[in-house]
């Protein structure tokens, strides 16, 4: 997860200067991107909550395919949230000190998108934790 965050941070920071050097315009960050990450985080959070209630509170078992699907979802969203969130933070940092009149907008939108990615990552960590079943002495 830390390696994914470092890769995302470096890539996000490097995109702005790279596009400018190539003679183009840096990629735009819209509110849709930011809120899409937030909505994904909320959806994964709902799945995590329902899984927590099923496995940890009621003590029921998930079908094996359900557990594998939820663990795969959690793992992939943890890594994606780390790389994308750090990428948006790096992109926001690349705009610091820029004289462009839109720099403040891109910084704000990038930080909101990074917050959405953080919500996604935390919800995914909770989902991964919720899938853990307590293995008692009767399974030895």
C-alpha positions as CSV (number, residue, x, y, z in Angstrom):
1,X,0.0,0.0,0.0
2,X,2.8,2.4,0.8
3,X,4.6,1.6,-2.4
4,X,1.4,2.3,-4.3
5,X,1.1,5.7,-2.6
6,X,4.6,6.6,-3.4
7,X,4.2,5.7,-7.1
8,X,0.9,7.7,-7.2
9,X,2.5,10.7,-5.5
10,X,5.4,10.8,-8.0
11,X,3.2,10.2,-11.0
12,X,0.7,12.8,-9.9
13,X,3.4,15.4,-9.3
14,X,5.1,14.7,-12.6
15,X,2.0,14.9,-14.9
16,X,1.6,18.7,-14.7
17,X,5.2,19.6,-15.7
18,X,5.4,16.8,-18.3
19,X,2.3,18.0,-20.1
20,X,3.5,21.6,-20.0
21,X,6.9,20.6,-21.4
22,X,5.3,18.7,-24.2
23,X,3.5,21.9,-25.2
24,X,0.0,20.8,-24.1
25,X,-2.3,21.7,-21.3
26,X,-2.2,19.8,-18.0
27,X,-5.1,17.4,-17.4
28,X,-8.2,19.0,-15.9
29,X,-9.7,17.8,-12.7
30,X,-13.5,18.0,-12.6
31,X,-15.9,17.7,-9.7
32,X,-17.2,14.5,-11.3
33,X,-13.9,12.7,-10.7
34,X,-13.8,13.9,-7.1
35,X,-17.4,12.9,-6.3
36,X,-17.2,9.6,-8.2
37,X,-14.4,8.5,-5.8
38,X,-16.5,9.6,-2.9
39,X,-19.5,7.7,-4.1
40,X,-17.4,4.6,-4.7
41,X,-16.1,4.9,-1.1
42,X,-19.6,5.2,0.3
43,X,-20.7,2.1,-1.7
44,X,-17.8,0.0,-0.5
45,X,-18.6,1.3,3.0
46,X,-22.1,0.0,2.7
47,X,-20.8,-3.4,1.6
48,X,-18.3,-3.3,4.5
49,X,-21.1,-2.5,7.0
50,X,-23.4,-5.2,5.7
51,X,-20.5,-7.7,5.8
52,X,-19.5,-6.7,9.3
53,X,-23.1,-7.2,10.5
54,X,-23.3,-10.6,8.8
55,X,-20.0,-12.0,9.9
56,X,-19.0,-10.2,13.1
57,X,-22.3,-9.4,14.7
58,X,-24.6,-12.2,13.7
59,X,-21.8,-14.8,13.4
60,X,-23.0,-16.1,10.0
61,X,-20.7,-17.4,7.4
62,X,-20.4,-16.0,3.9
63,X,-20.5,-18.4,0.9
64,X,-16.9,-19.0,-0.3
65,X,-17.5,-17.1,-3.6
66,X,-19.0,-14.1,-1.6
67,X,-16.0,-14.0,0.7
68,X,-13.5,-14.2,-2.2
69,X,-15.3,-11.5,-4.2
70,X,-15.5,-9.1,-1.2
71,X,-11.8,-9.7,-0.4
72,X,-10.8,-9.1,-4.0
73,X,-12.9,-6.0,-4.1
74,X,-11.4,-4.8,-0.8
75,X,-7.8,-5.5,-1.8
76,X,-8.1,-3.9,-5.2
77,X,-9.8,-0.8,-3.8
78,X,-7.2,-0.4,-1.1
79,X,-4.4,-0.3,-3.7
80,X,-6.4,1.8,-6.1
81,X,-7.4,4.3,-3.4
82,X,-3.7,4.6,-2.3
83,X,-2.3,5.2,-5.8
84,X,-5.2,7.5,-7.0
85,X,-5.4,9.5,-3.8
86,X,-1.6,10.0,-3.7
87,X,-1.7,10.9,-7.4
88,X,-4.2,13.6,-6.8
89,X,-2.2,14.9,-3.8
90,X,0.9,15.0,-6.1
91,X,-1.1,16.8,-8.8
92,X,-2.2,19.4,-6.3
93,X,1.3,19.9,-5.0
94,X,2.5,20.4,-8.6
95,X,0.2,23.5,-8.9
96,X,1.5,25.2,-5.7
97,X,3.3,28.4,-6.7
98,X,1.8,28.3,-10.3
99,X,0.7,31.7,-11.6
100,X,-2.2,30.3,-13.5
101,X,-5.6,31.8,-12.6
102,X,-7.0,28.3,-12.4
103,X,-4.3,26.8,-10.1
104,X,-6.5,27.3,-6.9
105,X,-9.4,25.4,-8.6
106,X,-7.2,22.5,-9.6
107,X,-5.6,22.3,-6.1
108,X,-9.0,22.3,-4.4
109,X,-10.5,19.7,-6.8
110,X,-7.5,17.5,-6.5
111,X,-7.6,17.6,-2.7
112,X,-11.3,16.8,-2.7
113,X,-10.6,13.8,-5.1
114,X,-7.8,12.7,-2.8
115,X,-10.3,12.8,0.1
116,X,-12.7,10.7,-1.9
117,X,-9.9,8.2,-2.6
118,X,-9.1,8.2,1.2
119,X,-12.7,7.4,2.0
120,X,-12.6,4.5,-0.6
121,X,-9.4,3.2,0.9
122,X,-10.6,3.3,4.5
123,X,-13.9,1.6,3.6
124,X,-12.0,-1.1,1.8
125,X,-9.8,-1.7,4.8
126,X,-12.9,-2.0,6.9
127,X,-14.4,-4.4,4.3
128,X,-11.2,-6.5,4.4
129,X,-11.4,-6.6,8.2
130,X,-15.1,-7.5,8.2
131,X,-14.4,-10.6,6.1
132,X,-12.3,-12.2,8.8
133,X,-14.1,-15.0,10.5
134,X,-13.2,-16.1,14.0
135,X,-11.8,-19.6,13.7
136,X,-12.6,-21.4,17.0
137,X,-11.3,-24.6,18.4
138,X,-13.8,-26.7,16.6
139,X,-12.0,-26.1,13.3
140,X,-8.7,-27.6,14.4
